[in-house]
Amino acid sequence: MDKLIIRGGKRLKGEVYIGGAKNAALPIMAASILASGLHSISKVPDLKDVLTMGQLLANFGAGFHYEDRNVFISTERMSKIEAPYELVRTMRASILVLGPLLARFGRAKVSLPGGCAIGARPINLHLTGLTKMGTDIKLDSGYVIAKAKRLKGASIYLDIPTVTGTENLMMAASLAKGRTLLENAAREPEVVDLANALISMGAKIKGAGESLIEIEGVDDLKPLEYSIIPDRIEAGTFMTIAAITGSEIIIKDCRPENLEALILKLKEAGLSFESFSDGICVAGLSRPRVADIKTMPYPGFPTDMQAQFMALMCVADGTSIIRETIFENRFMHVAELKRMGADISVDGGIATVKGVSKLKGAPLMATDLRASASLVVAALAAKGETTVHRIYHLDRGYEKMEEKLVKLGADVRRVKE
Ligand code: EPU
């Protein structure tokens, strides 16, 4: 297990290149199940979760090869339809294979993901939607066992605009007989990227990025040749790093139009923005101003940026209110930030953060992916040395974070525990 040792307080400067979006790459890799042949996907980030999805596909009998941000998947000889507990427990996004397996093979056996550090995270909406499309679903010994002769189109209203739920149903509906309407669908850019990938395979999808998605099922799809969008959460994390360290950073390969809520809030906190054709230059104040946030489904403020924004507010000039409305337990970073001297009180889903003038380095424990990122953000501005243990969480979602930070002039080292 690796840890990061960070000596904070340095002004950063330079350019950082943003990788492909993890949460777009995972569903698009799962979409390869839908068509027999050789798929090629580019701009795939070099992350643990990508390899886990690759292992899952290989476990079904597909060929998987990752090289220099390109993924090649051959799906002609898939022979198994079971996603085992050992793989699903390491990555909840494994549930994304359920819709595609059912649509292509009429059968799937996928381990139930169970809860995780940030909440219970049920998959009831995925299952209700698939049942409406004619699937017979049984839960047995921790597995979802699903069967359908051929999926049929249906009108499905999602009680919550679930991201992976929308993606699973969109993939299933692409090969179903007839038309599917997904109402109250998730509108995240990653859902749109998956829809574009499916359309490039021959799927008939309208309305991705809006609340109503219409999918006209087709009989078969062709293999993928697709390039993933940049990761908006990685870009947002680097913006927050500029804001907390009072630095000027040029963020390349990012799409600011996918980050509007965060950018408005960072502007409120004093970060200035200048756009170029291939990126954005951000510059922070010597001390951030306060801003309140409330996490919401896209286009609202992303829950995946809440922890990093809280780190920023820990040193802001005043008191801010942070409301988490997506996950019931996504304040695991609070206890760690408090160990650095942050003044935070939590009442249910609301955190009140009183800014202090300086945080102090401390030994810290990463608990989940975005919580880990928030600890790195805080450590970069703290006085003295911080050690972040268990950074395998960070490695699931940030590609070579410490190398990118070192290039910007930060004092960060990765050390084996
Ligand atoms: N929910 C249900 N029933 C369902 C599905 C979801 O009650 O059947 C609830 C969840 O418990 C949660 C809310 O709906 O309270 C929203 O969850 P959603 O299903 O949208 O989340 P997800 O699809 O499991 C994806 C991302 C997460 C990101 C969330 C919210 C992927 C692979 N994961 O998760 O990313 O936080 O959407 O935007 O796309 C991360 O990258 O760190 C991460 C956790």
Residues whose N, C-alpha, C, O or C-beta is under 5 A from the ligand:
A	BS01	EPU	N23 A93 R121 P122 I123 N124 L125 H126 I160 P161 T162 V163 T164 G165 T303 D304 I326 F327 L369 R370
